[in-house]
Amino acid sequence: EYAKLTVKDLFGSDQKESLFTNIFKQFQKSPKPVSASNIKKNKTSIKVQLYGGTVVTGGYTYDTIHINDVTEKSKLEEEKKLFEAVNLAISNAKSAKEGLRNALDCIRSYVGCELVELWNFSQENDYAHIEASSFPKNNHLLKKFVSDSESVIITMDQMMKVDIYTPMQPVWIKSLQQHPALIRSAKALDAGLKSSIMFPVFRHQKLIGGLFLFNKKEKEYDQGLVDILNAAAIKPLSNEIINRRALDELQSFFNLSGDLLCITGMNRCLKKINPSFIKLLGYAEKDLLGRDLLEFVHEDDRL
């Protein structure tokens, strides 16, 4: 069964003559196995490899073809590749926001979709907003769709009223046209988007965000793609959301404190100061940064 499908995928024909003639020509060109990836098994894409060989029996030598299902091996390799690319995009960025945007660029490139969005829930987990997005900048319809979405606040109550969100599992929508109840589905269709994949982002069993992928074509369900994205993309994004929250909390504490707070280098020179530092000392920030902290400490108080 899979031999027939594999040959048709590779050579556009399932005839026996084409089977042996074309495949053995392929093996003569290269000793490497031939791969085919557009094969379906129980409605799930699988990847197979064909190896050529010979069998000697009864004084005759027969050419043989072995077909191996390498789906799981290939999937693990793809997971590792995407996981490393997403983590590298985050770690090499100059800022947290740039890191998230670069990570979404990697995911969009891997999947081949038009738009990827990362939504982030508030600390209290009562509403969500867009944290970052990735789409072709020359697509004005998508640009407007994202711009409009950035002003949207989606509450947890709104989500719980839509059936497809309630299982809190990845949701594959082959046709947005058939899911008019989906939040933003009408505007997505206006932007030329036809299908969507949604992944909840959890941290310690708590929902902290959501990853949305949109495609301009209706897309058939692919369990292999869902597994790869779940394993390779969701965890790095979850970690980055938590890091952003921690950074926001630290920034709020730093800026709102009535005490003088500062960060210095090993040479005691000021690298960062909070508003209270400026207010109490009466200097402009540019006049304070780079100066020795001890300049502002009375001699009797110095250790």
Disulfide bonds with the S-S distance in Angstrom:
none
